[in-house]
Amino acid sequence: MPQGSFPFPSIEDNSLSIDRVFGPPLQAQGNLTYLEFIDVVKALWNELHPDIEIVATSNGKYSKYPCITYGLDLKKAHASEPKPRTRQVLNDINQHVYGQRFQNIVAFTVITRADAGSIEATIGTDHHTTELRYVGAEIADRIMEVFEDFMLEYTPVFKRLGASEFVYARRYSDSEVNRDQTDVNKRVVTYMLTTEKLLATTHEKIESIVVDIRNYFAYEKEILQQAQTATPNFEGTEVNLIDLFQTATPNQ
């Protein structure tokens, strides 16, 4: 299917919330990871715009244009939580719940062919006559505009599903590059996704691991000491001296 034959996405009315500003605050239900977030974005976008696929970033040529690629630019510990902290202690089952938040910079890139694509545009001064003309860069701009509106529209869904925070980060400068002998237009936007990783463990498991490690270190130390203090015993050892030159011709 040529690039110019797909229908342009339209910005639909907000069907998620009548009043996003003054409505009740959303409560997260679950804990959304980076990969789960990507799956949610792909599922929602494909329902609305199946002709423009969301695929993982790669160095080669993509199977279909236009497309939107995703990738993780950066993942770091949250500034307010550089290490895991106790979330909850369940004394009845002797369980300890730890958690740590991470900040993920997620990049989405709209990619279109630079040498293909057309859009219906007006010609002349009457604004009634139209023609299909090549505007590869404009196609990328329009898709990016719709995608940004889509992400803004579904931000409450991401947060409700378990994203600790989701905010717009930045838009990079437009570019045109060559990928596997194909000239393409690129439009890159990044978002900051805050995720939380939780781990539950019992006190017995922690103490068991500590005891095993201490026993292992003690055993290794004992073996090392025995190797360093042992005196070699050569009693009853026979020593044979071999003349390596016994087959050599005597020097007359």
Rosetta blueprint (number, residue, H / E / L):
1 M L
2 P L
3 Q H
4 G H
5 S H
6 F L
7 P L
8 F L
9 P L
10 S L
11 I L
12 E L
13 D L
14 N L
15 S L
16 L L
17 S L
18 I L
19 D L
20 R L
21 V L
22 F L
23 G L
24 P L
25 P L
26 L L
27 Q L
28 A L
29 Q L
30 G L
31 N L
32 L L
33 T L
34 Y H
35 L H
36 E H
37 F H
38 I H
39 D H
40 V H
41 V H
42 K H
43 A H
44 L H
45 W H
46 N H
47 E H
48 L H
49 H L
50 P L
51 D L
52 I L
53 E E
54 I E
55 V E
56 A E
57 T L
58 S L
59 N L
60 G L
61 K L
62 Y L
63 S L
64 K L
65 Y L
66 P L
67 C E
68 I E
69 T E
70 Y E
71 G E
72 L E
73 D E
74 L E
75 K E
76 K E
77 A E
78 H L
79 A L
80 S L
81 E L
82 P L
83 K L
84 P L
85 R E
86 T E
87 R E
88 Q E
89 V E
90 L E
91 N L
92 D L
93 I L
94 N L
95 Q E
96 H E
97 V E
98 Y E
99 G E
100 Q E
101 R E
102 F E
103 Q E
104 N E
105 I E
106 V E
107 A E
108 F E
109 T E
110 V E
111 I E
112 T E
113 R E
114 A L
115 D L
116 A L
117 G L
118 S L
119 I E
120 E E
121 A E
122 T E
123 I E
124 G L
125 T L
126 D L
127 H L
128 H L
129 T E
130 T E
131 E E
132 L E
133 R E
134 Y L
135 V L
136 G H
137 A H
138 E H
139 I H
140 A H
141 D H
142 R H
143 I H
144 M H
145 E H
146 V H
147 F H
148 E H
149 D H
150 F H
151 M H
152 L H
153 E H
154 Y L
155 T H
156 P H
157 V H
158 F H
159 K H
160 R H
161 L L
162 G L
163 A L
164 S L
165 E E
166 F E
167 V E
168 Y E
169 A E
170 R E
171 R E
172 Y L
173 S L
174 D L
175 S E
176 E E
177 V E
178 N E
179 R L
180 D L
181 Q L
182 T L
183 D E
184 V E
185 N E
186 K E
187 R E
188 V E
189 V E
190 T E
191 Y E
192 M E
193 L E
194 T E
195 T E
196 E E
197 K E
198 L E
199 L E
200 A E
201 T E
202 T E
203 H H
204 E H
205 K H
206 I H
207 E H
208 S H
209 I H
210 V H
211 V H
212 D H
213 I H
214 R H
215 N H
216 Y H
217 F H
218 A H
219 Y H
220 E H
221 K H
222 E H
223 I H
224 L H
225 Q H
226 Q H
227 A H
228 Q H
229 T H
230 A L
231 T L
232 P L
233 N L
234 F L
235 E L
236 G L
237 T L
238 E L
239 V L
240 N L
241 L L
242 I L
243 D L
244 L L
245 F L
246 Q L
247 T L
248 A L
249 T L
250 P L
251 N L
252 Q L
